[in-house]
Amino acid sequence: MDLHKKMELHTRSATIAIITCRRPIWLKRLLESLTKQSVDKNTLLNILVVDNASEQTAVDIVNEISSVSPFKITYACEKTAGIVAARNKCITEFLQTDAQYLFFIDDDEWPAENNWAQKLLNKQKEYNADVVTSHVLSVGEQDTPSWAVELIYGKNPLKEGDVVNKFYTNNLLICRNVLEKITPAFDKRFAMTGASDYHFSLKCHKAGFKAFYTDAPVIEEFPKSRATIKWFLRRGFRSGIGFTRSHLFEDSFLLAVLYCLTMAGTRFVRGLAYCLLGLITFNKTTVVNGLFRFCSFAGTISGFFGIKLEEYKTIHGN
């Protein structure tokens, strides 16, 4: 039976998209985990790997796992460097198929449970959602200090069924109609700076699409190379810049200025409070959290002046 006829027998078809760049060990771990996903008999699941390395370093891994995978795995290469080009390549490939839903998961992650994909699909139906997202649990690479692992995502504040206005591509399900309307989904102005997924979520919210949270986490391996105070400070600065640029692109100038300045003030106050608390309690995680927020404050202001920090030119991990 050919693929088209097989799809006609299923009521729901979905593609799991992965972008990768020179991290073959982590990609293999993720693909092996995805082959263990359990889906209902009326769900047709496929996997798409988009390689953002011009030398196509991932193709051998994809071929190896494809030979034992219960799901079809498709390989594509996007030679334009940058996370934006790779994400948009995923969407282009997806829209050329009949699939109804697109998952995004990062190559340094893997699902916490074998029903991850089916649970997101079930919750999409239950909530009649355009987007479904969940959280990320961080585990440290060997010898990664615990303070960094604790800090990267912090405590998850969301509960089942919460409506969310912002989401990221590290654990995400998107309905086809969203990607058909918002095109291009990811803005090339964020190619190497990050925040293109926050910008995308802002566009979705403004277009009236509804996003919901469900408890279907993925696990991320936090690399030791990132576990430095300098990396967190740069991360905070970059995220602040991305926040301001996103609102400048999508809001009226006056609204963007008022909102971003309000958030800058909030970040400054929280940064000060966390630093003082950390110093009093001798807690390194709390101190660095405060410094992160100070840098986010500085980045939020810097975003008004066109300053950029190209964080994604450096590749961490295996």
GUBA-696796 format. One line per 10 residues: their letters; for each residue x, y negated, z negated of C-alpha. Coordinates in steps of 0.1 Angstrom, whole numbers, m for minus. Each point is the difference from the previous one (the first is absolute). Layout:
A> X,Y,Z ~ ...
END
This chain:
MDLHKKMELH> 0,0,0 ~ 15,m34,10 ~ 4,m28,m25 ~ m30,m21,13 ~ m24,29,m3 ~ 13,8,m34 ~ m5,m36,m11 ~ m37,2,11 ~ m5,27,m26 ~ 12,m22,m28
TRSATIAIIT> m19,m30,m15 ~ 31,m19,m12 ~ 34,m4,15 ~ 29,m18,m16 ~ 37,m8,7 ~ 26,m3,m27 ~ 26,m26,11 ~ 35,m1,m12 ~ 27,m25,10 ~ 36,10,m6
CRRPIWLKRL> 35,m13,6 ~ 31,21,m8 ~ m15,18,m30 ~ m1,36,13 ~ 1,17,m35 ~ m29,m20,m13 ~ m19,3,32 ~ 3,38,m1 ~ m12,1,m36 ~ m31,m20,9
LESLTKQSVD> m8,20,31 ~ 4,33,m20 ~ m24,m14,m26 ~ m26,m11,26 ~ 0,34,16 ~ m14,12,m34 ~ m30,m23,1 ~ m33,17,m4 ~ m29,m14,21 ~ m36,10,6
KNTLLNILVV> m9,21,30 ~ m17,m30,16 ~ 32,m22,m3 ~ 25,m1,28 ~ 34,m13,m12 ~ 30,m10,20 ~ 33,m16,m9 ~ 19,m27,19 ~ 36,m9,m6 ~ 13,m32,14
DNASEQTAVD> 38,m2,0 ~ 14,m36,m3 ~ 36,11,7 ~ 11,m5,36 ~ 21,32,m2 ~ m32,20,m9 ~ 14,16,m31 ~ m33,15,m11 ~ m9,21,31 ~ 18,32,m12
IVNEISSVSP> m18,m1,m34 ~ m34,m5,17 ~ 7,30,24 ~ 11,22,m30 ~ m31,m7,m21 ~ m24,1,31 ~ 9,36,5 ~ m15,10,m34 ~ m26,m28,m5 ~ m38,8,0
FKITYACEKT> m5,m35,13 ~ 11,m15,33 ~ 30,m23,m4 ~ 7,m26,26 ~ 34,m18,3 ~ 4,m35,15 ~ 29,m25,0 ~ m2,m37,m5 ~ 33,m16,10 ~ m9,m35,m10
AGIVAARNKC> 15,m3,m35 ~ m23,m10,m28 ~ m28,14,m21 ~ m26,m21,19 ~ 8,15,34 ~ 0,35,m15 ~ m34,m5,m17 ~ m15,m14,31 ~ 14,30,20 ~ m19,23,m24
ITEFLQTDAQ> m32,m19,8 ~ 6,0,37 ~ 5,38,0 ~ m30,5,m23 ~ m23,m20,22 ~ 9,21,30 ~ m16,30,m17 ~ m35,8,m11 ~ 9,m1,m37 ~ m23,m20,m22
YLFFIDDDEW> 23,m7,m30 ~ 36,m10,m4 ~ 20,7,m31 ~ 32,m18,m9 ~ 26,16,m24 ~ 37,m9,m3 ~ 28,23,8 ~ 14,m2,m36 ~ m33,13,m14 ~ m21,31,m2
PAENNWAQKL> m36,7,m12 ~ m4,8,m36 ~ m26,27,8 ~ m8,22,30 ~ m35,m16,3 ~ 13,m35,4 ~ m11,m5,37 ~ m34,16,m5 ~ m7,m20,m32 ~ 7,m33,18
LNKQKEYNAD> m23,11,29 ~ m27,11,m25 ~ 1,m33,m18 ~ m2,m19,33 ~ m33,17,6 ~ m12,m4,m35 ~ 7,m38,m2 ~ m7,m6,37 ~ 34,m17,0 ~ 20,m15,28
VVTSHVLSVG> 32,5,m20 ~ 9,23,m29 ~ 32,m3,m20 ~ 16,15,m31 ~ 31,m6,m21 ~ 36,12,0 ~ 18,19,m28 ~ 37,m7,0 ~ 26,26,m10 ~ 37,m8,0
EQDTPSWAVE> 27,15,22 ~ 25,19,m21 ~ 18,m24,m24 ~ m24,m29,7 ~ m4,m20,m33 ~ m34,3,m16 ~ m6,m37,m3 ~ 0,m4,38 ~ m24,29,5 ~ m24,m14,m26
LIYGKNPLKE> 1,m35,15 ~ m5,7,38 ~ m38,5,m2 ~ m8,m5,m36 ~ m34,11,m14 ~ m28,6,25 ~ m28,m24,m9 ~ m26,15,24 ~ m27,25,m7 ~ m20,23,22
GDVVNKFYTN> m23,m19,24 ~ 14,m35,m5 ~ m3,m24,29 ~ 35,m13,9 ~ 10,m30,20 ~ 36,9,5 ~ 16,33,10 ~ 32,14,14 ~ 10,27,25 ~ 16,23,m25
NLLICRNVLE> m32,18,m7 ~ m28,m10,23 ~ m29,12,22 ~ m14,m23,27 ~ m31,5,21 ~ 4,m3,38 ~ m23,m29,3 ~ 23,m22,m22 ~ 29,6,23 ~ m20,m5,31
KITPAFDKRF> m11,m34,m12 ~ 32,m13,m17 ~ 26,1,27 ~ 29,m1,m3 ~ m4,12,m35 ~ 34,m9,m12 ~ 16,m33,8 ~ 35,m1,16 ~ 8,m31,m21 ~ 5,24,m29
AMTGASDYHF> 22,24,20 ~ 29,3,m25 ~ m13,m20,m30 ~ m27,23,m13 ~ m36,m11,m10 ~ m15,9,34 ~ m23,24,m18 ~ m11,m26,m25 ~ m7,m23,29 ~ m20,27,17
SLKCHKAGFK> m21,6,m31 ~ m7,m38,m1 ~ m12,1,36 ~ m22,30,m7 ~ m15,m18,m30 ~ m7,m31,20 ~ m16,21,28 ~ m25,15,m25 ~ 14,35,m3 ~ m4,18,m33
AFYTDAPVIE> 28,17,m18 ~ m3,23,m30 ~ 24,17,m24 ~ m1,37,m8 ~ 22,21,m23 ~ 21,19,26 ~ 36,m9,m7 ~ 31,7,19 ~ 35,3,m15 ~ 29,m21,10
EFPKSRATIK> 37,7,m6 ~ 16,m32,m11 ~ 36,m1,12 ~ 28,m7,m24 ~ 14,m26,25 ~ m30,m22,m8 ~ 3,3,m37 ~ 18,m33,m6 ~ m11,m33,m14 ~ 11,m17,32
WFLRRGFRSG> m23,22,21 ~ m30,m8,m22 ~ 7,m37,1 ~ 3,1,38 ~ m32,20,2 ~ m19,m25,m22 ~ 13,m29,22 ~ m9,18,32 ~ m35,9,m12 ~ m7,m36,m10
IGFTRSHLFE> 11,m12,34 ~ m22,26,17 ~ m30,m10,m21 ~ 2,m37,9 ~ 7,7,37 ~ m30,23,2 ~ m24,m26,m14 ~ 15,m28,22 ~ m7,22,30 ~ m36,9,m9
DSFLLAVLYC> m14,m28,m22 ~ m4,m37,6 ~ 31,m19,m10 ~ m17,m17,m30 ~ m14,33,m13 ~ 33,18,5 ~ 19,m28,m19 ~ m25,m1,m29 ~ m1,38,m4 ~ 37,6,4
LTMAGTRFVR> 9,m28,m24 ~ m24,15,m26 ~ 15,34,4 ~ 35,m15,m2 ~ m9,m16,m33 ~ m14,33,m13 ~ 31,19,10 ~ 22,m26,m17 ~ m19,2,m33 ~ m1,38,0
GLAYCLLGLI> 37,2,9 ~ 8,m22,m30 ~ m22,20,m23 ~ 15,34,11 ~ 35,m13,m3 ~ m6,m13,m35 ~ m18,32,m11 ~ 28,22,15 ~ 27,m20,m18 ~ m19,3,m33
TFNKTTVVNG> m6,37,4 ~ 34,8,16 ~ m19,16,29 ~ 19,m1,33 ~ m31,10,21 ~ m20,m29,m14 ~ 29,m25,6 ~ 5,11,36 ~ m38,m2,5 ~ 1,m36,m11
LFRFCSFAGT> 29,m8,23 ~ m19,17,28 ~ m29,m23,m6 ~ 23,m31,m1 ~ 14,10,34 ~ m35,6,13 ~ m9,m35,m11 ~ 31,m13,18 ~ m9,20,31 ~ m36,m13,0
ISGFFGIKLE> 13,m36,1 ~ 27,9,26 ~ m26,14,23 ~ m13,m35,7 ~ 34,m9,15 ~ 4,29,24 ~ 26,18,m20 ~ 2,38,7 ~ 18,29,m16 ~ 4,30,23
EYKTIHGN> m1,28,m25 ~ m6,28,25 ~ 33,m3,18 ~ 14,22,m27 ~ m10,36,m1 ~ m1,18,m34 ~ m4,37,m5 ~ 7,33,19
END
